[in-house]
Amino acid sequence: MQTKVYDILGIGIGPFNLSLAALAEPLDGLECLFVDASAGFDWHPGMLLESSRLQTPVMSDLVTMADPTSRYSYLNFAKQTGRLYSFYIRESFFLPRQEYNLYCQWVCAELSNLKFNFKVTRVSFDAETDTYLVRGQDRVSGQEQSLRARHLVLGTGTQPWMPHFCPGADKRVLHSANYLHRKQALQSQNDITIVGSGQSAAEIFEDLLLDIDKFGYRLRWLTRSPRFFPLEYTKLTLEMTSPEYIDYFHALPEAQRRELIGSQKSLYKGINADLINSIYDLLYQKRLHCDFDVQLLTNTALQSVHSDGQQLLLGCRHTELEQEFELTSSALVMATGYCYRLPDFLEPLHSQLLFDQKGDPDVQRHYHIDKAGRIFVQNLGLHTHGLCSPDLGMGCYRNATILRQILGKAPYEIEQQIAFQSFGIPKQDASAPKRRHSSYQALQREAS
């Protein structure tokens, strides 16, 4: 019997590959399958706090920015589940993360091109059939299975990252990704220290602060940054999440891209301004009714973690005063972000992949990382595509681009120019075509 060959095999089912699956599903003649080792979709379950919300508007759902008419949109989910009027009355573009997770699970149930409980173990290239051979294991039956595909899209996601000096085996030290799984044990400790500068650290601090009078622990928040900085959310800055800025950023020299992305953390790693204000208001309110021990320490870099048998000893350095000091804590929550590493199952394809001077995958403008242009990646382009890479709102743009590269035509309209501003040097040649921002009436005339 002839083995089925998929046009696209997606490995990993997070929001970005789920978006691609939803956009690919209605396309006639396109055979796709998306696999994941987990039992089902669950987006960062350890951080699905009731109070947490997305940092991007509702239109950054799985499909809307590519196809507003798709049946897999959030608005259709809201309609089908009886939530639409409640959403309308709520008057907020920013979904609770728990609701976004439910929406993605609803889309999973509607799609026929997903396969969970399938762990990929090896991917190789079969020159005779000009296909990729993907071997894996069904985690329910335990049976080994093989799949074939002409193109691969990697959506395996990022992994929690902690500094090398953090004792991974010590249960008193945990990454923010596991916060809710360990919250009860945390709140039984005498004092808790949170390390991090971004949204996750702020959400955990607020969540623990809510119960500080009930449990009586000391709560401390360390950040290496000089202040608890907000996510920059002004409209002209948001134009940096655009096709034009991707073009500009990707064309820069590699060293300049890396330096630039390091200076842009407030654009994609900051804290929601309303959360910062909410934390202050909560601190103010708690102080009215109880004594509590809270420390918020800026310019504080954690350099070492040791144990004296009872307490964790935190070696710190004040980055402005350039002085070292030590703190003690019963528990440590590291909200230190995530990192990407190529999956081990890609090792047989290593010679076909492209790498930059630092050894990282050299993601090309249209999101492939191999010489043949057949292996695509999701959310791996911070060093090549800038802050658009992890942005949920740009996921549809990337997926529409990937589909165009694979099909040789664009099944969804791909905007080339959306920004009012220019990021590079404007063309001075009078013969060059002028950049226009067409009115709605002009667009109607062109369409007719």
N, C-alpha and C positions, 0 to 999 in steps of 0.2 A: 504494500500500500504506500502511495506517495505521501511523504511528510508535508504537512501544511507549512507554507512559508508566509510569515507576516510581513507586511510592508513596514510596520513600526512595532518594535517591542520596547515598551517602557519598563525600566527596572526601578522600582520604588514608587509608592503611591502616596505622595504628600500633596499639598495644595497645587503645586505647579504641574506635576504629571497628571493629577486628577483633572486639572483644567484642560490639558492637552487631550486627555481621553474624552472629555465632554465635547470639545470642539471637533474631534475626529469622528465621533460616533455617527453624526448624520451624513458624512461624506460618502457618496456612493463609490463602491469599488475599492475603498481603502480598508485593508485588513489590519487591524491593530489589536494588540493585547498588552495589558499593563499588569505587572506582577509585583507582589510585596510579601515579605516574610511574615509580617504580622497577621493576626487573625482578623483585623478590620481596621478601618480608619479611626485614628484617635490622635488629634493634633496637640502635641505637647501637653499630655494629660496632667503632668505634675505641676503645671502652671495655669490650669483653667480655674482661676479664682472667680468668684461670683462678681467681683467688682471690676475685673479686667476687661478691657475692650480693645478692638483693633486700632491701630494708629493710621489706618488708611480708610477712606470712605467706602460705603456699601457697594459702589460701582466697581470696586476692586474685587468683586466676586470671581467665580471661576470662568465666566464667559462674557460678561456684559461689554467690556471694552473691545472685544472682537465682534460679538454678535448680540446686540441688545434684544433681539427677538428670540433668543435661544430658550428652550423649555427648561434649561438647567440654570437659569438665573436665580439670584436670591429672591427677586420679587415674585417669581413663579413659585418658589419654595414657600414664601410667606403666604401666597394666595392658597396654595394647595393644603397648607397646614393650619389655615384659619388665623394667621398672624398679621395679615396685610393691614387691616384697619388699626390694629394696635401699634404696628410699626409707623403708620401714618400719624397717629396721635402722639406718639413718642417724640417726634420731631428731632431725631438725631441721625446723622449720616453714619455714625460710628457704631458698629455692631458689638455687643458683648462677645468675647471670644468663645464663651460656651455656646452661644447661638450660632456663631460661624462654624464651630465644630459640628453641631447638629445639622446645619445646612450641608456641609460636605458629606456627612454620613447619608443624608437623604439623596444626594446626587449619586453616591456610590450604589445605593439600592436601585436607582433608576437605570444605571448603565449596565450593558451586557459585555463590556470589553475589559473587565477587571478580574484578576485572580489573586485572592489573598492566600495566605498559608503556603506560599511557594518561595523557597529560599534558593536564590541563585548561588551556585558554587563555582562555576567556571564558564568563561566566555572565550571562544576561539573563532578564528576565521577559516572557513572551508573554501579554498580557492577553486575547487572543482565545481561547486555549486554557486560560488560567488555570494555566499550567505554567512551570517554569523550563527554559530552553533552555541546555544545557551543551555547549559546543563544545570539542573537544580533538583531539589527534593520537595515533594509534597509533605508538609509538616503534619498533616493529619494521618495519611496512610503510611508515610515513611518511604514511599516508592520514589525511585529516581526517575526523572523525566527529562526529555530533551525538546527544545524548541528551536525553530529556525526563523531568522529575520533578515531583511535587507538593510534595515536601519535600526540603530539603538538610540534610545533617549534615557540618559541616566538621571534619575531623580531620587538618589539614595540619601540625600539630605546631609546635614552637618551633625557632628558629634559634640557632646558637652566637653568643654575644655577647662582644665584647671592647671595652674602652674606646677612644674615638676616637683616642687618641694612640699606639696600638699599630700599628706599620707592617705592614699586611696583606701587602705584597708580599715582606717579608723572610722567607726560609725558616727562619730561626733562631727565629722567633716563631710559635707554633702554639696553637690552641685544644685543650683536653683532648679534644674530640670526635674529634680526629684522632690521638690519642696512639699507638695501636698501629700505625697506618699509618706513623708517623715514628719509632718507638722505636729502630730500628737506627741511624738517622742521629743521633738524640739521644745515644745511648751512645758515639758517637765523639767527642763534644765534651769539652772540658776541665772545664767546669763547667755545671751545669744549675740553673735557678731555677724553682720552681713557685709560682704565685700563686693563692690561693684559700682559702676557709674550710671547704669542705664535703667531702662523701664522695669526689667525684672527685679532688680535690687529695690527699686522704689515700691513696687507692688508688694513685695514680701515684707518690707519694712512697715508699710501701712497696715498690712494684714496682721502682723504681730503686735503692732502698736494698739490696734483695736482691743486686744485682750490683755494688755499689760497690767491693768488693775485687777483682773481676775486671777492671773497666774503669778504676778509679782516678780517676774524676771527682769534683769537688766537688759537693755536693748541698745546695741551699738551699730552704727553704719559707717563704714570706711569707704572713702573714694580717693583715688589717686589724683583726680581732677581738682582744679583750684576752686570749683564750686559745683553745686548740684545743678547742672545746666539743662535747660529745656530743649526739647526737640524743636528745631527751627521749622516753622510751618507757615511762612509768609508766601504769598502767591507767586511772586517772581522767583523765589527760591525753589518752589515746587516745579517750576518749568525745567529744572535740572533732571527731573524724571521724565525724559522725553527722548524721542528718536534722535533729535538733533544733538543732544548732549552725549548720547551714546556714541554717535559718529565722532564728535569732537574728542571725547575722552579716549576712545579706542585708538585714535590716530596718534596720540601722544607717545613719546618714547617710554619704554617700560619703567625706567627709574623715576621719571616724572609722574607717571600714573600712581606708582606706589607712594611717593611723597605726598601727592595731592589727596589720595583717599585717606591717608593718615591725618590730614588736617580737616577733614569733613565730617568728623564723628558726630557733631551736633546736628547734622542733616539726616542721619539715619540711626544713631544710637542714643539720642537724648531722651529725656523723660517728658511725657505729656505735661504741659504747663498746668493744666487743671489738677493733675495728680500732685504736683509739687505744692500747689496752693491748698489742696485737700489735706495733705500731710501736715502742713503748718497749722491749719485750722484745727485738726485733730489734736496736735500737740497742745495748742492753746486750750482746747476744751478739756482735755485730760487733766491739765494742771489746775483747773478750777476745783476739781473734786478729789484729787488724790496726789500723794507724793509718788513720783516715779523716777527711775534712773535711766535716762536716755542720753546718749552721746552721738552727735553727728560730726564726723571728723573729715575735713577736706585735706587735700595735699598730703594724704597718707598712703604710702605705698607699702603693701604687705610683701615682705622679703623672705620670711621663713615661718614654718609652723613646726613646733615640737610639742612633746607631751612630757609632763613631770609625773605622770601616773594618775593624776587627778584632774588637772587643768591643761588646756591647750595654751602653749606659750607662743604668742604672735610677735615675731620680730618685724618692726615697722621702721619706716624712714619718712621724715617730713621733707617733702621734695623742695620746699622753698627755704626752710631754715637749715636744710642739709644736716639734720641731726637724727640719730637713731634712738629708738625707744622700744619698750616691750609692753605688751598688753596681755592679760589673761582672759580666757573665755571657756565656758563649758561646752559650747557648740559653735560651729562655723559654717555659714552658708556662703558658698562661692557663686556669686552671680557674674561669672567671668566670661560668659559668652560661649560660642561654638566655633569649631574649626572643621575644615573639610580635608578628607584624605581619600585618594582614589581607592575604590574597593579592591580587595585582594583578588577577586575573581577576574579582574581585567589583566592580570599579569601576562597571560599568553598573548595579549595584544600590545604589549608595551612598546615594541619596535614600530608600531603603526601610529603611535600617539605623538602629539606635539607638546614640547615643554619649553618654558622660557628659561632665562639665565639663572633663575633661582630654583629651577627644578619643578615649578608648579605647572599644571596644565595650561598650555597657551591657547586660551579660548579665542577662536576666530570671531570676526565681526558677526557672522550669522550662526554662532553658538556651537560649532563643531570643534572637536579637539583632536581630530585625526587627519592624516594626510589625504585620505580619500573623501573626506567630507560626509561621512555616514554615521558618525558617532556624536550625538549632541548631548549637551548638559544643561541642567537646570540649576540656577542659584550657585554657580561656581565662578562667576565673573566679576567679583568685587575688584580684583586687580586688573581686569581688562575692560570691563564695561561700567565700572564705577558703582555709585550708590543705587542705580536702577536694578542691579542684579537681585538683591533680596526683597525688593519692593513688590508687594502683592499686586499693586495697580499696574505694574509693567509685565506681569506674567502672561497676560493675553497677547500683548505685543510680541513677546519672545516666542510664544507658541504659534502665533500666526506666521511669524518669520520662519520657524522650523518647518511648518507644514508647506510653506512656499518652496523652501529649499528641497524638500523631499519630493513634492509633486511636480515641481517645475512651473507651477502657476500658483496664484494666490487665491485660495478658497474664501478668504476673508480680507476685506479692505485693510491695507496696512498704511497708516498715516506716516508721511515722511516729514512733514513740518507742522508742528502744533504750537511752537513757542513764539511769543512776540519778540523775544530778544535773540541776539546772535552770540555765539560763544567763541567763535574764532574771528579772524580778520575779515571784514567785509570785502567783497569783490569790488575793485575800483574800475574795472573794465566797463566802459559805457556800452559795449556790445553784449555784455553778459546779461542773461535774463534777469529781470527785476523780481525781487521777492514781493509777493502780494499777499495780503490778508483779505480774502474775498468776503464780501457781504453775503448774507443769506439770499438776497434777491439775485445777486450775480451767480451764485451757485445754482439757483433755480433756472436761470436763463441757460447756463451751460448744460444742465441736465435735459432741458427741452430741445 
